[in-house]
Amino acid sequence: MSLTKQSSSSATRARKRSSEKKSLIELFGEETVEKVATSSSLDVKDVKPTNYQDELVFLFFTSMLDIVVDRWESIPSENPCPCKPPECKERKEASSTSTLSLRRESDESHKSGRRDSPKRKLSIISEKSQASSNNSRSSMRRNSKKSASRDSLAKNPVDSLSVQWIVNVPDESAVIRFRNGDCYEGGTSKRVMHGRGKYKWADGSIYEGDFVCGFATGHGTLQYPDLTMYTGEFCNSLLHGYGVINVSASTLRYSGNWKGGKKHGQGWLLYETDDWYDGEWFEDQRQGVGVRSYKSGEIYQGHWSGGSQDGSGVFVWCSNDVYKGRWTNGKMNGYGEYTWNTFINRSFTFPVENVYKGNWTDGTREGTGTMHFGYDNGLSFDGEWVHDEKHGSGTLTCGNGTVVHQDPLFQNDKLIIEPGELHKNCSAPHSSALISSRRNLLESKSDKQFAAHLPAETTDFSYYYSLAVERYTTELYKIQLSTDYQHCEDESQTLISNFQSHQSEVERREMQNAILANLPKLYRVYNKYATIATNHTTDFKPTLIRYFLWQMLRDFDYITSDYSLVEIDLILLQNPNSGLKWCHDPFEEVFFWQFLQLLVCLAWKFHAAETVTGDCKNDGVLATIFARFLTDVVYARPYFTSACSLFEYRDVLPFKQVYSLYKSLGEPHSARDFLSKICTSPGFPIPCENRGNFSPQQGVNAIAIGGNLMYLTDESGPFVETARNPSGAPCQIELSVLQSLRSKRIVQCLCDACPQMKKNGVIINIEYQLTFLEFYDTLLKCGFAVVELKRKNEERLRNKAELLKSMESIKSGCIKSSTKLKKSVK
């Protein structure tokens, strides 16, 4: 089988050589080809293997050199090789003579307007080489030291030097001057530019660097006629690889990657001061992910396509307005969030912001969206938009919690509502700029009078008025009901109805007075817990969130001693006027009017019946209960909190990743679920398997632009969080790291975070439901326990090593003493 393969490959090579030979015969004639092939003076060992195709290409190239080259000057090597003998003087003269004659003849042909065929070029080269061989032959006769085979060169019509020059031309350094005025100085190989060299064009352009097979390839410097300078990598005479170009007479500068003479890959382009782009390129266009800083101070960070913003990105205007969302062809398209008058917030405090979250079309608000008007009372609109105007159905949430839903609610940005339904004037929020149109997006064109900006203290407590009147009217007026109209049931019911109507007015009036009387103190409590996670004074209006509200309820031991935080969430949600949208969302905003609703709800739920006395007929039942609740619970607390997840250890882990882990176990989930996810049986797969050991960058949990929770480091900006692992994915929090703890230690951490689980040292409720606050506290406490256990193990190992070392020293001392004793006995 091997012999068959060898014979077939040999036959294939033979056919290839035969076809190449036929091509040469058609071009140069059979006689010339046979002369070259049968040259006896050529030593086969000195010729490098080649093929007919390379010879043919090289032959064509050398035949046209005299057309483009005016002068070729070889540069002698500064350090000639000692193994080669010096060239004979006559040989040099003959070579120079043949070169000059070749140039004269080519000049004549050039002047006569004709070009020599390849066959004629070959004959000219042979004739000139014959002349040089005659001179060298006379020199050899004088020395009379050459063999008979060398003497036969004169009889051969084709000189071996020409054949060797065609097949294996030596490398040299040369100065080549072209007829068009260009000049090259440097290394050559097979009569082409190769190696280190310098090429100067007639127009003044200069390239100095590496050449490969006649092309600028490698590293070099290119200077254009206008003194523009490029330094970097080349390939086939094109800018390719990494390079830096500085455009003369301007501030234009590009530093980055190139491909085929175009900007391609990662690169930084400076247009002028404070006007630059840093990111990805594709064939001279911005494409991929990049940052664009404009001269006016505006900045875009995100995705590009075809030179324009396309995909997800963030744009910051000079007015500090910020858009974060989707782009198409340089315009806002799709879902996006636009925030007016933003600022850098690196604290874990939620500011009141003027923001729109919804759909966009060609840079304008179009479709459904929610607009928060930037007031601490939570004024917002959720509905339909057309060309940046409120138009169609929607829901308007006023500053005191009043909700208006209507279809249509707005028409061409004008409120459509029945006269007299809402009665107080709404002053429009401040306007701001958007894109180039600079249109006023927030201006209200309505001339109607409506109650959008009623103060928070005017919120509606009618749900609790009705509960108080229904429950306590009969008890308050039982004396009147027992003495009057004892025998007439209809009249008694009428009297009760009158008492209830009267008491309702009393409740409304006295509750309003109670709110106004305690308003300053309530604002202080609200602001205290809204900024509980920061030690610095804020220069903006903060908003309370449910996470901070949970901590406030934990501080009220009077409440949480009997009810869990999850149960209190369900109680608060029973109030139809609470305005809460979610049940256990830790980051849901709670505005001040909602804060008042929640306090009234808690006061009513946990009040004692003996609080209601006969004086409540004039002071109001609800007002009396509310005032007692504030005195005994809210104001009586020293506001000392010990939650590790809100203070010194708050930024140990990114909140978003911890919350994702919490939701993966269930929202909410029980203490038993938490315990079972960590304490698995031997051989049982770990619920949250480890995806690699890494240490994320230390940062802070902060509320960035648009109320978005992010984990920011010193190197990150206000839009991109950097809590990521080495692979680039957001870092994940794993429960598997806690498996070194025993179940008893984990239960102890749960009880420390949730005291309601244990009573008198006994676990009474392992099914206790955990909120996110309690989960994070438990996770941190377990982490502290793991660190403590690791330190104890290290200390135990260190003590063991010291003990072994001391025992070895004692043993060696005993051996020495016994040796001395034996010697003394002898």
Buried (B, 14 or more C-beta within 10 A) or exposed (E): EEEEEEEEEEEEEEEEEEEBBEEBBEBBBEEBBEBBEEBEBBEEEEEEEEEBEEBBEBBEEBBBBBEEBBEBEEEEEEEEEEEEEEEBEBBEEBBEBBBEBBBEBBEEBBEEEEBBEBEEBBBBBBBBBBBBBEBBBEBBEEEEEBEEEBEEBEEBEBBBBBBBBBBBBEEBBBBBBBEEEBBBBBBBBBBBBBBEBBBBBEEEBBBBBBBBEBBBBBBBBBBBEEEBBBBBBBBEBBBBBBBBBBBEEEEBBBBBBBBEBBBBBBBBBBBEEEBBBBBBBBEBBBBBBBBBBBEEEBBBBBBBBEEBBBBBBBBBBEBBBBBBBBBBEBBBBBBBBBBBEBEEBBBBBBBBBBBBBBBBBEBBBBBBBBBBBBBBBBBBBBBBBBEBBBBBBBBBBBBBBBEBEBEBBBBEBBBEBEEEEBEBEBEBBEEBBBBEEEBBBBEBEBEBBBBBBBBBBBBBBEBBBEBBBEEBBEEBBEEEBEEEBEEEEEEBEEBBEEBBEBBBEBBBEBBBBBBEEBBEEBEEBBBBBBBBBBEEEBEBBBBBBBBBBBBBBBBBEBBBEEBBBBEBBEBBBEBEBBBBEEBBBBBBBBBBBBBBBBBBBBBBBBBEEEBBEEEBBEBBBBBBBBBBBBEBBBEEBEEEBEBBBBBEBBBBBBBBBBBEBBBBBEBBBBBEBBBBBBBBEEEEEEBBEEEEEEEBBEBBBBBBBBBBBBBBBEEBBBBBBBBBBEEEEBBBBBBBBBBEBEEEBBBBBBBBBBEBBBEEEEEEBEEBBBBBBBBBBBBBBBBBBBEEBEEEEEEEEEEEEEEEEEEEEEEEEEEEEEEEEEEEEE
